[in-house]
């Protein structure tokens, strides 16, 4: 029995040494910089800018129409009856509300569209990081983008940007 305990302790000791002797690899990457370097990000940005400009153009044309109608109402206000003034005022308020509603809906749609376009890009970047971590045997890869919670990283931590870009083919 004593022999068995000695062997068990020796096995545990040896396995503990081999576990500790394996190099623990830590890496870091600037995730924002990685995503910005992806060609898909530029395409998504162009698409979003195009859609934003289209919506802005519609809002501007609606505003021009409102301003024309408002100026015409001001010029003719002296000659209009009280009932006509009320109808015109209601019409102007309705136009203004439609413009504001369109603007709010446009913002919501653009935010949804941005998420729709960027989520697959972010997922692809994360998958590449995970693939590199798995292939290269990293225990952790930390994001060092501005605003991340990494306050310090050692020069022993490996910058995996080039490995991930290679994985992505960029």
Secondary structure, 3 states (H helix, E strand, C coil): CHHHHHHHHHHHHHHHHHHHHCCCEEEEECHHHHHHHCHHHHHHHHHHHHHHHHHHHHHHHHHHHHHHHHHHHHHHCCCCCHHHHHHHHHHHHHHHHHHHHHHHHHHHHHHHHHHHHHHHHHHHHHHHHHHHHHHHCEEEEEECCCCCCCCCCCCCCEECHHHHHHHHCC
